[in-house]
Structure formats: structure tokens, C-alpha cells
């Protein structure tokens, strides 16, 4: 299965579009392929973007996105809606990314500064400057910022992923934003 190769089929299609992610996952547990297709359609680009912003190799980012959805398929019987499906999905993606990094497959910089960001910035020079500054952040700060700003996860979702209290996430994000601002202000100073 390649990203983009799944086609919607069946009468559940219009009904599935109105269901919550958690309802879709529960329907998928009961055997509805259309429910999984809807979840895949909702999240395939976001999951690919998650990996693409963290890996220099676009092909490997796509492979990891596929592996994430395969992990959802394999774990469907164990799914319990304790948190949002989105938190569950990004948790799986985070595990995939950690495994990738442990294998040593990612030996280059976190960001491939020669390729454009898939989020399509309006000002390419400013976007490049921000990416360079983000790259200089402490890895934990960088990950928190990316989860909040790029993946647009809520504080509660990030707290669930990080297994930390929401207030801790808020304060760590505040410090990460301060550090990023300091790096960006410092890059505009003339020597």
C-alpha cells in the first residue's frame, strides 16, 4: 500500500465523513474497511508531513508514514479510545521515528535545508531562516515546537505523547519559543 493508492468505496463513505475519528476506529475494529479508509484519507498527509519535517529523505518519510498506518492496522484489536485517535496516531508515529533514529538510519541533519518545507511558506527566505533556527534548538525543544506548530497538536495531546503534565508542556513550550525567538533576533543583529 502506497500513500495515495487507497480509494474510497462503499455506501459508508458519506456517513464516515461525518463520524469522529474515534467512532471510525471503533467501526474499523468491527470490520469496516471504509472506516479505515476515511481515517487514512484524513491523516495521510499529516503523518507524511510529520516525518518529512524530521527526515531529510522524502522516500523514507513516506515509508515511515506507511509503516505507521500498518501499525494501526496491526493494533486495531487493541485500540481503546482513552485519548483522541490523533494522539494515538502521533504516538505510533513517534515510536516509528524513535526506532528509525535508533537504527542509525538518520545520520544527516534533522532538516534537509536544500529541500522546501511541505507546509508551503509564503516567504522562502524567512522560512529557511526559521528552519535553521529551529535546527539549532535543543532536540526536546525542537520536538515540542514541531508537535505544536507543525502538527498542531493541543497541549493535552502533546502532554499525552510526552507523558508529562499539561502545565509542564506549557512551560517547556514557552521556553522553547523564547529560545527560538532569541536565535531569530540574534541572527538579525549586525556585528
TIVEXLUM-603506 format. One record per atom (N, C-alpha, C, O, CB): residue number from 1; residue in one letter; atom name; x, z, y. Coordinates in steps of 0.1 Angstrom, whole numbers. Each point is the difference from the previous one (the first is absolute). Glycine has a CB too. Layout:
BEGIN
   resi   resn   name      c1      c3      c2
    NUM      A     CA       X       Z       Y
...
This chain:
BEGIN
   resi   resn   name      c1      c3      c2
      1      X      N       9       0     -12
      1      X     CA      -9       0      12
      1      X      C       9       0      12
      1      X      O       8       9       2
      1      X     CB     -27       3     -14
      2      X      N      17     -22      21
      2      X     CA       7       0      12
      2      X      C      -9       3      12
      2      X      O     -12      -2      -1
      2      X     CB      28     -15      -8
      3      X      N     -11      23      19
      3      X     CA      -8       4      12
      3      X      C      -6     -13       5
      3      X      O       6     -10       2
      3      X     CB       9      30       4
      4      X      N     -28     -20      -4
      4      X     CA      -7     -11       5
      4      X      C      -7      -9     -11
      4      X      O      -7      -9       3
      4      X     CB      23       9      15
      5      X      N     -13       3     -31
      5      X     CA      -5      -8     -11
      5      X      C     -14       5      -5
      5      X      O      -6      -7      -8
      5      X     CB      29       1       2
      6      X      N     -27      18       9
      6      X     CA     -12       5      -4
      6      X      C     -12      -6       7
      6      X      O       1      -1      13
      6      X     CB      10      23     -19
      7      X      N     -21     -27       0
      7      X     CA     -12      -5       6
      7      X      C     -11       9      -2
      7      X      O      -2       6     -11
      7      X     CB      10     -29       8
      8      X      N     -17      24      13
      8      X     CA     -12       8      -1
      8      X      C     -10      -8      -9
      8      X      O      -2     -12       2
      8      X     CB       6      23      21
      9      X      N     -11      -4     -31
      9      X     CA     -10      -6      -9
      9      X      C     -11      10      -2
      9      X      O       2      12       1
      9      X     CB      15     -27     -12
     10      X      N     -29      10       8
     10      X     CA     -11       8      -5
     10      X      C      -9       5      12
     10      X      O       3      -1      11
     10      X     CB      12       8     -29
     11      X      N     -27      -2      14
     11      X     CA     -10       4       9
     11      X      C       4      13       8
     11      X      O      -7       3      10
     11      X     CB     -10     -14     -25
     12      X      N      26      19       9
     12      X     CA       4      12       7
     12      X      C       7      -2      13
     12      X      O       2      10       8
     12      X     CB      -1       1     -31
     13      X      N       4     -23      25
     13      X     CA       9      -3      12
     13      X      C      -6       5      13
     13      X      O       7       8       7
     13      X     CB       1     -27     -19
     14      X      N     -20      16      15
     14      X     CA      -5       4      13
     14      X      C      -3      15       0
     14      X      O       2       7      11
     14      X     CB     -12     -29      -8
     15      X      N       6      28     -14
     15      X     CA      -3      14      -1
     15      X      C      13       8       1
     15      X      O       1      10       6
     15      X     CB     -21     -15     -20
     16      X      N      31       0       8
     16      X     CA      13       7      -1
     16      X      C       6       1      14
     16      X      O       6       9       3
     16      X     CB      -2     -18     -26
     17      X      N      -7      -1      32
     17      X     CA       6       0      13
     17      X      C      -6      11       8
     17      X      O       6       4      10
     17      X     CB      -3     -28     -11
     18      X      N     -14      30      -2
     18      X     CA      -7      10       7
     18      X      C       4      14      -6
     18      X      O      -4      10       6
     18      X     CB     -15     -25       0
     19      X      N      25      16     -17
     19      X     CA       3      13      -6
     19      X      C      13       6       5
     19      X      O       9      -8       5
     19      X     CB     -21       0     -26
     20      X      N      14      21      20
     20      X     CA      12       6       4
     20      X      C      11      -3     -11
     20      X      O      -4      -4     -11
     20      X     CB      -9      23      24
     21      X      N      25     -17      -9
     21      X     CA      11      -2      -9
     21      X      C      -2       9     -13
     21      X      O       3      -4     -11
     21      X     CB      13      -2      30
     22      X      N     -20      18     -16
     22      X     CA      -1      10     -11
     22      X      C     -11      -4     -10
     22      X      O       1       1     -12
     22      X     CB       7      17      27
     23      X      N     -19     -23      -9
     23      X     CA     -11      -5      -9
     23      X      C       4     -12      -8
     23      X      O      -3      -2     -11
     23      X     CB     -13      10      28
     24      X      N      24     -17     -10
     24      X     CA       5     -12      -8
     24      X      C       9       4     -11
     24      X      O      -1      -5     -11
     24      X     CB       0      -8      32
     25      X      N      10      23     -19
     25      X     CA       9       5     -10
     25      X      C      -8       6     -12
     25      X      O       3      -2     -11
     25      X     CB      15       6      28
     26      X      N     -28       3     -14
     26      X     CA      -9       6     -10
     26      X      C      -7     -11      -8
     26      X      O      -2       1     -12
     26      X     CB      -1      20      26
     27      X      N      -2     -31      -7
     27      X     CA      -6     -11      -7
     27      X      C      10      -8      -8
     27      X      O      -3      -4     -11
     27      X     CB     -13       2      30
     28      X      N      28       1     -15
     28      X     CA      11      -6      -7
     28      X      C       2       8     -13
     28      X      O       3      -6     -11
     28      X     CB       7      -4      32
     29      X      N     -10      23     -20
     29      X     CA       1       9     -12
     29      X      C     -10      -3     -10
     29      X      O       2       0     -12
     29      X     CB       8      17      26
     30      X      N     -22     -21     -10
     30      X     CA     -11      -3      -9
     30      X      C       0     -14      -4
     30      X      O      -9      -5      -7
     30      X     CB      -5      22      18
     31      X      N      25     -25      -8
     31      X     CA       1     -13      -5
     31      X      C      -3     -12       9
     31      X      O       1     -11      -4
     31      X     CB      -6      21     -17
     32      X      N       3      -7      34
     32      X     CA      -3     -11       9
     32      X      C      12      -7       5
     32      X      O       8       6       8
     32      X     CB     -28       7      -1
     33      X      N      23     -25     -11
     33      X     CA      11      -8       5
     33      X      C      -1      -4      15
     33      X      O       9      -1       7
     33      X     CB      -6      -7     -31
     34      X      N     -16       6      28
     34      X     CA      -2      -3      14
     34      X      C       3      11       9
     34      X      O       5      -2      11
     34      X     CB     -23     -13     -18
     35      X      N      17      27       2
     35      X     CA       4      12       9
     35      X      C      15       0       2
     35      X      O       4       2      11
     35      X     CB     -24      11     -20
     36      X      N      27     -16      -2
     36      X     CA      15       0       2
     36      X      C       4     -12       9
     36      X      O       9       1       9
     36      X     CB      -6      10     -31
     37      X      N     -10     -22      20
     37      X     CA       3     -12       9
     37      X      C      -2       3      14
     37      X      O       8      -4       9
     37      X     CB     -14     -11     -28
     38      X      N      -5      22      22
     38      X     CA      -2       4      14
     38      X      C      10      10       6
     38      X      O       5      -2      11
     38      X     CB     -29      -1     -16
     39      X      N      29      12      -3
     39      X     CA      10       9       4
     39      X      C      13      -8       2
     39      X      O       7       3      10
     39      X     CB     -17      16     -23
     40      X      N      13     -28       4
     40      X     CA      12      -8       2
     40      X      C       0      -8      13
     40      X      O       9      -1       7
     40      X     CB      -7      -1     -32
     41      X      N     -14      -4      27
     41      X     CA      -2      -8      13
     41      X      C       2       9      12
     41      X      O       6      -5      10
     41      X     CB     -21     -11     -22
     42      X      N      10      28      12
     42      X     CA       1       9      11
     42      X      C      14       4       3
     42      X      O       4       2      12
     42      X     CB     -27       6     -17
     43      X      N      31      -6      -5
     43      X     CA      13       6       1
     43      X      C      12      -8      -3
     43      X      O      12       5       2
     43      X     CB     -23      15      -7
     44      X      N      10     -32       0
     44      X     CA      12      -8      -4
     44      X      C       9      -2      12
     44      X      O      12       1      -2
     44      X     CB     -25     -12     -16
     45      X      N       8       7      29
     45      X     CA       9      -3      12
     45      X      C       6      13       5
     45      X      O      12       0       4
     45      X     CB     -26     -20       2
     46      X      N       7      31      -6
     46      X     CA       5      13       5
     46      X      C      11       5      -9
     46      X      O      11       5       4
     46      X     CB     -33       0       6
     47      X      N      20      -7     -23
     47      X     CA      10       5     -10
     47      X      C      13      -9       1
     47      X      O      11       5      -1
     47      X     CB     -29       4     -14
     48      X      N      16     -22      16
     48      X     CA      11      -9       1
     48      X      C       8       4      13
     48      X      O      12       0       0
     48      X     CB     -24     -19     -12
     49      X      N       5      21      23
     49      X     CA       6       4      13
     49      X      C       8      13      -1
     49      X      O      10       1       6
     49      X     CB     -29     -13       6
     50      X      N      13      21     -19
     50      X     CA       7      13      -2
     50      X      C      14      -2      -6
     50      X      O      10       5       5
     50      X     CB     -32       6      -9
     51      X      N      23     -20      -7
     51      X     CA      13      -2      -6
     51      X      C       8      -9       9
     51      X      O      12       1       0
     51      X     CB     -22       1     -23
     52      X      N       4     -12      29
     52      X     CA       8     -10       8
     52      X      C       7       7      12
     52      X      O      11      -4       3
     52      X     CB     -28     -14     -10
     53      X      N      10      28      13
     53      X     CA       7       7      11
     53      X      C      11       9      -5
     53      X      O       8       4       8
     53      X     CB     -30      -5       4
     54      X      N      23       3     -25
     54      X     CA      10       9      -5
     54      X      C      11      -7      -8
     54      X      O      10       7      -3
     54      X     CB     -28      11       3
     55      X      N      16     -30      -4
     55      X     CA       9      -7      -8
     55      X      C       4     -13       7
     55      X      O      -8      -7       7
     55      X     CB      -1      17     -28
     56      X      N      22     -14      20
     56      X     CA       4     -13       6
     56      X      C      -4     -12      -8
     56      X      O      -2     -11       6
     56      X     CB      22      23       2
     57      X      N     -23     -10     -21
     57      X     CA      -4     -12      -9
     57      X      C     -15      -1      -1
     57      X      O      -6       8      -6
     57      X     CB      28      -5      -7
     58      X      N     -27     -14      19
     58      X     CA     -15      -2       0
     58      X      C      -5      -2     -14
     58      X      O     -11       5      -4
     58      X     CB      13     -15      26
     59      X      N       6       3     -31
     59      X     CA      -5      -2     -14
     59      X      C      -1      14      -7
     59      X      O      -9       2      -8
     59      X     CB      20     -25       8
     60      X      N      -1      31       2
     60      X     CA       0      14      -6
     60      X      C     -12       8       5
     60      X      O      -6       8      -7
     60      X     CB      31      -9       4
     61      X      N     -28       0      16
     61      X     CA     -11       7       6
     61      X      C     -13      -5      -7
     61      X      O      -9       8      -3
     61      X     CB      21      -6      25
     62      X      N     -13     -15     -24
     62      X     CA     -12      -5      -7
     62      X      C      -1       6     -14
     62      X      O     -11       3      -5
     62      X     CB      12     -24      19
     63      X      N      10      21     -21
     63      X     CA       1       5     -14
     63      X      C      -5      15       0
     63      X      O      -7       4      -9
     63      X     CB      26     -21       3
     64      X      N     -14      24      15
     64      X     CA      -3      15       0
     64      X      C     -15       2       4
     64      X      O      -6       9      -5
     64      X     CB      30      -4      11
     65      X      N     -29     -14       2
     65      X     CA     -15       1       4
     65      X      C      -8      -3     -13
     65      X      O     -10       7      -3
     65      X     CB      15     -14      27
     66      X      N       0      -3     -32
     66      X     CA      -7      -3     -12
     66      X      C       1      11     -10
     66      X      O     -10       4      -7
     66      X     CB      14     -28      11
     67      X      N       8      30      -5
     67      X     CA       2      11      -9
     67      X      C      -9      12       4
     67      X      O      -5       8      -8
     67      X     CB      28     -15       4
     68      X      N     -25       9      17
     68      X     CA      -9      11       5
     68      X      C     -14      -2      -5
     68      X      O      -7       9      -5
     68      X     CB      21      -7      25
     69      X      N     -19     -15     -19
     69      X     CA     -14      -2      -5
     69      X      C      -1       0     -15
     69      X      O     -10       4      -6
     69      X     CB       6     -18      26
     70      X      N      15      11     -27
     70      X     CA       0       1     -14
     70      X      C       0      15      -4
     70      X      O      -7       4     -10
     70      X     CB      20     -26       8
     71      X      N      -6      30      10
     71      X     CA      -1      15      -3
     71      X      C     -14       5       2
     71      X      O      -4       9      -7
     71      X     CB      28      -7      14
     72      X      N     -31      -7       3
     72      X     CA     -14       4       2
     72      X      C      -8      -4     -12
     72      X      O      -8       8      -5
     72      X     CB      10     -11      30
     73      X      N       0      -9     -30
     73      X     CA      -7      -5     -12
     73      X      C       3       9     -12
     73      X      O     -10       4      -7
     73      X     CB      11     -27      15
     74      X      N      11      27     -10
     74      X     CA       4       8     -12
     74      X      C      -5      14       1
     74      X      O      -3       6     -10
     74      X     CB      23     -20       8
     75      X      N     -21      19      14
     75      X     CA      -4      14       2
     75      X      C     -15       2       3
     75      X      O      -4      11       4
     75      X     CB      27      -7       4
     76      X      N     -31     -15      -9
     76      X     CA     -14       1       4
     76      X      C      -8      11      -7
     76      X      O      -8       7       6
     76      X     CB       9     -31      -2
     77      X      N       2      27     -17
     77      X     CA      -7      10      -7
     77      X      C       3      14       5
     77      X      O      -8       9      -2
     77      X     CB       8     -24     -18
     78      X      N      12      17      26
     78      X     CA       4      13       5
     78      X      C      -4       2      15
     78      X      O       2      11       5
     78      X     CB      17     -12     -21
     79      X      N     -24      -9      23
     79      X     CA      -3       1      14
     79      X      C     -12      11       2
     79      X      O     -10      -1      -7
     79      X     CB      17     -23      11
     80      X      N      -4      33       6
     80      X     CA     -11       9       4
     80      X      C       0       0      15
     80      X      O      11       1       6
     80      X     CB      -8      14     -27
     81      X      N     -14     -17      27
     81      X     CA      -1      -1      15
     81      X      C       2      13       7
     81      X      O      -9       5       7
     81      X     CB      -7     -24     -10
     82      X      N      28      25       1
     82      X     CA       3      13       7
     82      X      C       4      -3      15
     82      X      O      -2       8       8
     82      X     CB       9       2     -30
     83      X      N      -1     -21      24
     83      X     CA       4      -5      13
     83      X      C      -5     -14       2
     83      X      O      -7      -5      -9
     83      X     CB      28      20       9
     84      X      N     -19     -21      12
     84      X     CA      -5     -13       2
     84      X      C       8     -10      -9
     84      X      O      11       3      -4
     84      X     CB     -17       2      27
     85      X      N       0     -16     -27
     85      X     CA       6     -10      -8
     85      X      C      13      -5       7
     85      X      O      10      -2      -7
     85      X     CB     -32      -5      -3
     86      X      N      21       6      23
     86      X     CA      12      -5       7
     86      X      C      12       9      -1
     86      X      O      11      -4      -2
     86      X     CB     -27      -6      18
     87      X      N      13      23     -16
     87      X     CA      11      10      -2
     87      X      C       6      -2     -14
     87      X      O      12       1      -2
     87      X     CB     -23      15      18
     88      X      N       2     -17     -26
     88      X     CA       3      -2     -14
     88      X      C       9     -13      -1
     88      X      O      10       1      -7
     88      X     CB     -31      11      -1
     89      X      N      17     -23      14
     89      X     CA       7     -12      -1
     89      X      C      14       0       7
     89      X      O      10      -4      -6
     89      X     CB     -32      -8       6
     90      X      N      22      18      11
     90      X     CA      13       2       7
     90      X      C       9      10      -7
     90      X      O      13      -2       0
     90      X     CB     -23      -4      22
     91      X      N       5      15     -29
     91      X     CA       7       9      -9
     91      X      C       7      -8     -11
     91      X      O      12       2      -3
     91      X     CB     -27      17       9
     92      X      N       8     -28     -12
     92      X     CA       6      -8     -11
     92      X      C      10      -9       6
     92      X      O      11      -2      -6
     92      X     CB     -32       2      -7
     93      X      N      19      -6      25
     93      X     CA       9      -9       6
     93      X      C      13       8       4
     93      X      O      11      -5      -2
     93      X     CB     -29      -9      11
     94      X      N      17      26      -5
     94      X     CA      11       9       4
     94      X      C       9       2     -13
     94      X      O      12       0       1
     94      X     CB     -25      11      18
     95      X      N       6      -8     -30
     95      X     CA       7       2     -13
     95      X      C       8     -12      -4
     95      X      O      11       0      -4
     95      X     CB     -29      17      -3
     96      X      N      11     -29       9
     96      X     CA       7     -13      -3
     96      X      C      12      -2       8
     96      X      O      11      -4      -5
     96      X     CB     -33      -6      -1
     97      X      N      21      13      19
     97      X     CA      11      -1       9
     97      X      C      12       9      -3
     97      X      O      11      -4       0
     97      X     CB     -27      -3      18
     98      X      N      12      20     -21
     98      X     CA      11       9      -4
     98      X      C       7      -4     -13
     98      X      O      12       1      -1
     98      X     CB     -25      17      12
     99      X      N       5     -23     -20
     99      X     CA       7      -5     -13
     99      X      C       9     -12       3
     99      X      O      11      -1      -6
     99      X     CB     -31       9      -7
    100      X      N      16     -16      22
    100      X     CA       8     -12       4
    100      X      C      13       4       6
    100      X      O      10      -5      -3
    100      X     CB     -31      -8       7
    101      X      N      20      23       5
    101      X     CA      12       5       7
    101      X      C       9       7     -10
    101      X      O      12      -1       1
    101      X     CB     -25       3      21
    102      X      N       7       6     -31
    102      X     CA       8       7     -10
    102      X      C       8     -10      -9
    102      X      O      11       3      -4
    102      X     CB     -27      16       4
    103      X      N      10     -30      -3
    103      X     CA       7     -10      -8
    103      X      C      12      -6       7
    103      X      O       8      -7      -6
    103      X     CB     -30       2      -5
    104      X      N      22       7      24
    104      X     CA      12      -6       7
    104      X      C      -3     -15       4
    104      X      O      10      -7       4
    104      X     CB       5      23     -15
    105      X      N     -27     -21       8
    105      X     CA      -2     -14       3
    105      X      C       0      -3      15
    105      X      O       2     -11       5
    105      X     CB     -16      10     -26
    106      X      N      11      12      29
    106      X     CA      -1      -2      15
    106      X      C      13       5       5
    106      X      O       2      12       4
    106      X     CB     -27      -9      -3
    107      X      N      35     -12       0
    107      X     CA      14       4       5
    107      X      C       2      -4      15
    107      X      O      10       4       6
    107      X     CB      -2      -6     -29
    108      X      N     -17      -6      28
    108      X     CA       1      -4      14
    108      X      C      -8       9       9
    108      X      O      -5      10      -4
    108      X     CB       8     -34      -3
    109      X      N      -3      21      20
    109      X     CA      -7       8      10
    109      X      C     -15       0      -4
    109      X      O      -6      -8      -6
    109      X     CB      23       2      24
    110      X      N     -24      17     -13
    110      X     CA     -14       2      -2
    110      X      C      -8     -12       6
    110      X      O      -9      -5      -7
    110      X     CB      12      30       7
    111      X      N       2     -30      11
    111      X     CA      -7     -11       6
    111      X      C       9     -12       0
    111      X      O      12       1       2
    111      X     CB     -25      14      13
    112      X      N       7     -27     -18
    112      X     CA       8     -12       2
    112      X      C      -2      -5      14
    112      X      O     -11      -6       3
    112      X     CB       8       0     -28
    113      X      N      12       8      33
    113      X     CA      -1      -3      14
    113      X      C       0     -14       4
    113      X      O      -4      -4      11
    113      X     CB      15      25      -7
    114      X      N      -8     -30     -14
    114      X     CA       0     -14       2
    114      X      C     -14      -6      -2
    114      X      O      -2     -12       4
    114      X     CB      26      11     -10
    115      X      N     -33       8      -1
    115      X     CA     -13      -6      -2
    115      X      C     -10       7       9
    115      X      O       1      12       3
    115      X     CB       5     -17     -27
    116      X      N     -17      -2      27
    116      X     CA     -10       6       9
    116      X      C      -8      10      -8
    116      X      O      -2      -1     -12
    116      X     CB       1     -20      26
    117      X      N      -4      31      -6
    117      X     CA      -9      10      -5
    117      X      C     -14      -7      -3
    117      X      O      -5      -7       8
    117      X     CB      17      26       4
    118      X      N     -18     -16     -24
    118      X     CA     -13      -6      -3
    118      X      C     -11       4       9
    118      X      O     -11      -6       0
    118      X     CB      19       4     -23
    119      X      N      -6      13      31
    119      X     CA     -11       4       9
    119      X      C      -1      -8      13
    119      X      O      -9       2       8
    119      X     CB      13      21     -17
    120      X      N       4     -34      10
    120      X     CA      -1     -10      11
    120      X      C       0       6      14
    120      X      O     -10       1       7
    120      X     CB      -3     -14     -23
    121      X      N      25      19      20
    121      X     CA       0       6      13
    121      X      C      -1     -11      11
    121      X      O       2     -12      -2
    121      X     CB      13      30      -7
    122      X      N     -20     -13      21
    122      X     CA      -2      -9      12
    122      X      C      13      -4       6
    122      X      O       2     -12       4
    122      X     CB     -25      22       0
    123      X      N      32      -1      -3
    123      X     CA      13      -2       7
    123      X      C      11       2     -11
    123      X      O       4      11      -3
    123      X     CB     -13      -3      26
    124      X      N      14     -19     -28
    124      X     CA      10       1     -11
    124      X      C      13       8       4
    124      X      O       5       7      -9
    124      X     CB     -14     -29       1
    125      X      N      13      21      20
    125      X     CA      12       7       4
    125      X      C      -3      15       0
    125      X      O       9       8      -5
    125      X     CB      -1     -27      18
    126      X      N     -19      23      -8
    126      X     CA      -3      14       1
    126      X      C      -3       6     -15
    126      X      O       4      11      -3
    126      X     CB     -14     -14      26
    127      X      N       4      -5     -31
    127      X     CA      -3       4     -14
    127      X      C      14       1      -7
    127      X      O       1      10      -8
    127      X     CB     -23     -22       8
    128      X      N      31       4       2
    128      X     CA      13       1      -6
    128      X      C       7      12       4
    128      X      O       7       7      -8
    128      X     CB      -5     -32       7
    129      X      N      -3      28      14
    129      X     CA       6      12       6
    129      X      C      -6      13      -7
    129      X      O       7       9      -3
    129      X     CB      -2     -21      25
    130      X      N     -18      12     -23
    130      X     CA      -7      11      -6
    130      X      C       5       2     -15
    130      X      O       2      11      -5
    130      X     CB     -22     -14      21
    131      X      N      20      -9     -23
    131      X     CA       4       1     -14
    131      X      C      14       5      -2
    131      X      O       3       8      -9
    131      X     CB     -18     -27       5
    132      X      N      24      15      13
    132      X     CA      14       5       0
    132      X      C       0      16       2
    132      X      O       8       7      -6
    132      X     CB       1     -30      14
    133      X      N     -17      27       2
    133      X     CA       0      14       3
    133      X      C      -6       8     -12
    133      X      O       5      11      -4
    133      X     CB      -8     -16      29
    134      X      N      -8       0     -31
    134      X     CA      -6       6     -12
    134      X      C      10       1     -11
    134      X      O       1      10      -7
    134      X     CB     -24     -18      14
    135      X      N      31      -2      -9
    135      X     CA      10       0     -10
    135      X      C      10      11       1
    135      X      O       6       5     -10
    135      X     CB      -9     -30       8
    136      X      N       6      29      15
    136      X     CA      10      11       2
    136      X      C      -6      14      -2
    136      X      O       8       9       0
    136      X     CB       3     -25      17
    137      X      N     -24      17     -18
    137      X     CA      -6      13      -3
    137      X      C       4       6     -13
    137      X      O       4      -7      -9
    137      X     CB     -23       0      24
    138      X      N      18      20     -16
    138      X     CA       1       7     -13
    138      X      C     -10      -6     -10
    138      X      O     -11      -3       4
    138      X     CB      19      24       8
    139      X      N      -4     -24     -24
    139      X     CA      -9      -6     -10
    139      X      C     -14       7      -1
    139      X      O     -10      -7      -1
    139      X     CB      30       0     -11
    140      X      N     -21      20      13
    140      X     CA     -12       7      -1
    140      X      C      -9      -3      12
    140      X      O     -12      -3      -1
    140      X     CB      23      21     -13
    141      X      N      -5     -18      26
    141      X     CA      -7      -3      12
    141      X      C      -5     -14       0
    141      X      O     -11      -3       4
    141      X     CB      25      19       9
    142      X      N      -5     -25     -17
    142      X     CA      -4     -15      -1
    142      X      C     -12      -2      -9
    142      X      O      -9      -7       4
    142      X     CB      33       1       0
    143      X      N     -24      13     -15
    143      X     CA     -11      -2     -10
    143      X      C     -13       6       6
    143      X      O     -10      -7      -1
    143      X     CB      26       8     -18
    144      X      N     -15      10      25
    144      X     CA     -12       6       7
    144      X      C      -6     -10      10
    144      X      O     -12      -2       1
    144      X     CB      21      25      -5
    145      X      N       0     -28      13
    145      X     CA      -5      -9      10
    145      X      C      -6     -13      -5
    145      X      O     -10      -5       4
    145      X     CB      28      14      11
    146      X      N     -12     -14     -26
    146      X     CA      -5     -12      -6
    146      X      C     -13       2      -6
    146      X      O      -9      -8       0
    146      X     CB      32       0      -4
    147      X      N     -25      20      -3
    147      X     CA     -13       3      -6
    147      X      C     -11       1      10
    147      X      O     -11      -5      -2
    147      X     CB      23      17     -16
    148      X      N      -8      -6      30
    148      X     CA     -10       2      10
    148      X      C      -3     -13       8
    148      X      O     -11      -4       2
    148      X     CB      18      28      -1
    149      X      N       4     -30       4
    149      X     CA      -1     -11       9
    149      X      C      -3     -14      -7
    149      X      O      -8      -8       5
    149      X     CB      23      21      11
    150      X      N      -8     -15     -26
    150      X     CA      -1     -13      -7
    150      X      C     -12       0     -10
    150      X      O      -8      -9      -1
    150      X     CB      33       5       4
    151      X      N     -25      14     -12
    151      X     CA     -10       1     -10
    151      X      C     -13       6       5
    151      X      O     -10      -1      -6
    151      X     CB      28       3     -11
    152      X      N     -17       5      29
    152      X     CA     -11       6       7
    152      X      C      -8      10      -9
    152      X      O     -12       1       0
    152      X     CB      10     -22      13
    153      X      N      10      29     -20
    153      X     CA      -6      11      -8
    153      X      C      -3      11      10
    153      X      O       7       2      10
    153      X     CB       6      -9     -31
    154      X      N     -23      15      17
    154      X     CA      -4      11       8
    154      X      C      11      11      -2
    154      X      O       7       0     -10
    154      X     CB     -32      -6       9
    155      X      N      24      17       9
    155      X     CA       9      11      -2
    155      X      C      -3       7     -13
    155      X      O      10       4      -7
    155      X     CB      -9      -1      32
    156      X      N     -13      -2     -29
    156      X     CA      -4       6     -13
    156      X      C       5      -9     -11
    156      X      O       5       6     -10
    156      X     CB     -26       4      20
    157      X      N      20     -23      -9
    157      X     CA       5      -8     -11
    157      X      C      15       1      -2
    157      X      O       6       0     -11
    157      X     CB     -25     -16      15
    158      X      N      26      16       8
    158      X     CA      15       2      -1
    158      X      C       3      14      -5
    158      X      O      10       1      -8
    158      X     CB      -7     -17      28
    159      X      N     -10      26     -17
    159      X     CA       2      13      -5
    159      X      C      -2       0     -15
    159      X      O       8       7      -7
    159      X     CB     -15       3      29
    160      X      N      -3     -17     -27
    160      X     CA      -2       0     -14
    160      X      C      12      -7      -7
    160      X      O       4       4     -11
    160      X     CB     -29      -4      14
    161      X      N      30     -11       3
    161      X     CA      11      -8      -6
    161      X      C      13       9       0
    161      X      O       8      -1     -10
    161      X     CB     -19     -21      17
    162      X      N      13      29       4
    162      X     CA      12       7       2
    162      X      C      -1      14      -7
    162      X      O      10       7       0
    162      X     CB      -6     -20      21
    163      X      N     -16      17     -25
    163      X     CA      -2      13      -5
    163      X      C       4      11      10
    163      X      O       8       9      -4
    163      X     CB      -5     -18     -20
    164      X      N      -8       7      36
    164      X     CA       4       9      11
    164      X      C     -13       3       7
    164      X      O      -9      -8       0
    164      X     CB      33      -1       2
    165      X      N     -24      21       5
    165      X     CA     -12       3       9
    165      X      C      -2     -11      11
    165      X      O      10      -5       5
    165      X     CB      -7      30     -11
    166      X      N     -15     -27      10
    166      X     CA      -3     -10      11
    166      X      C       8       4      13
    166      X      O       6      -9       6
    166      X     CB     -29       5     -16
    167      X      N      24      17      13
    167      X     CA       7       4      12
    167      X      C      15      -3      -1
    167      X      O       6      -3      10
    167      X     CB     -24      21      -6
    168      X      N      23     -17     -15
    168      X     CA      14      -3      -2
    168      X      C       2     -15       2
    168      X      O      10      -4       7
    168      X     CB      -7      22     -24
    169      X      N     -12     -26      12
    169      X     CA       1     -15       2
    169      X      C      -1      -3      15
    169      X      O       8      -8       5
    169      X     CB     -18       4     -28
    170      X      N       1      10      30
    170      X     CA      -2      -2      14
    170      X      C      13       3       8
    170      X      O       4      -7       8
    170      X     CB     -29      13     -10
    171      X      N      31       6      -1
    171      X     CA      12       4       7
    171      X      C      12      -9      -3
    171      X      O       8      -4       8
    171      X     CB     -16      27      -8
    172      X      N       9     -27     -13
    172      X     CA      11      -9      -4
    172      X      C      -2     -14       6
    172      X      O      10      -6       4
    172      X     CB      -8      18     -25
    173      X      N     -14     -17      22
    173      X     CA      -3     -12       7
    173      X      C       3       0      15
    173      X      O       6      -9       6
    173      X     CB     -23       4     -23
    174      X      N      14      16      23
    174      X     CA       3       2      14
    174      X      C      15      -1       2
    174      X      O       5      -7       9
    174      X     CB     -25      22      -6
    175      X      N      28      -8     -11
    175      X     CA      14       0       1
    175      X      C       6     -14      -3
    175      X      O       9      -4       7
    175      X     CB      -8      28     -13
    176      X      N      -7     -31      -4
    176      X     CA       4     -13      -3
    176      X      C      -2     -10      12
    176      X      O       8      -8       3
    176      X     CB     -13      12     -28
    177      X      N      -7      -3      31
    177      X     CA      -3      -8      12
    177      X      C       9       3      11
    177      X      O       5      -9       8
    177      X     CB     -29       8     -15
    178      X      N      28      14       9
    178      X     CA       9       4      11
    178      X      C      14      -7      -3
    178      X      O       6      -5       9
    178      X     CB     -19      27      -5
    179      X      N      17     -21     -16
    179      X     CA      13      -6      -4
    179      X      C       0     -15       2
    179      X      O      10      -5       5
    179      X     CB      -6      23     -22
    180      X      N     -15     -24      14
    180      X     CA      -1     -15       2
    180      X      C       0      -3      15
    180      X      O       7      -9       4
    180      X     CB     -20       7     -26
    181      X      N       6      10      29
    181      X     CA       0      -3      15
    181      X      C      13       2       6
    181      X      O       5      -8       8
    181      X     CB     -28      16      -7
    182      X      N      30       3      -5
    182      X     CA      14       2       5
    182      X      C       9     -12      -4
    182      X      O       9      -4       9
    182      X     CB     -12      29     -11
    183      X      N       2     -30     -10
    183      X     CA       8     -12      -4
    183      X      C      -3     -12       9
    183      X      O       9      -7       4
    183      X     CB      -8      16     -28
    184      X      N     -14     -11      26
    184      X     CA      -4     -12       8
    184      X      C       4       2      15
    184      X      O       4     -10       6
    184      X     CB     -23       6     -22
    185      X      N      17      16      22
    185      X     CA       5       2      14
    185      X      C      15      -1       1
    185      X      O       5      -6       9
    185      X     CB     -25      22      -6
    186      X      N      27     -11     -13
    186      X     CA      15      -1       0
    186      X      C       5     -14      -1
    186      X      O      10      -3       5
    186      X     CB     -10      25     -16
    187      X      N      -8     -31       4
    187      X     CA       4     -14      -1
    187      X      C      -2      -8      13
    187      X      O       6     -10       2
    187      X     CB     -12      11     -26
    188      X      N      -2       5      33
    188      X     CA      -2      -7      13
    188      X      C       9       5      11
    188      X      O       0      -6      11
    188      X     CB     -24       3     -17
    189      X      N      31      14       4
    189      X     CA      10       4      10
    189      X      C      12      -9       1
    189      X      O       5      -5     -10
    189      X     CB     -13      29       6
    190      X      N      12     -26      16
    190      X     CA      12      -8       2
    190      X      C      12       8       1
    190      X      O       0      11       6
    190      X     CB     -14     -28       6
    191      X      N      25      14     -19
    191      X     CA      12       8       0
    191      X      C       7       0      13
    191      X      O      10       7       1
    191      X     CB      -8     -11     -25
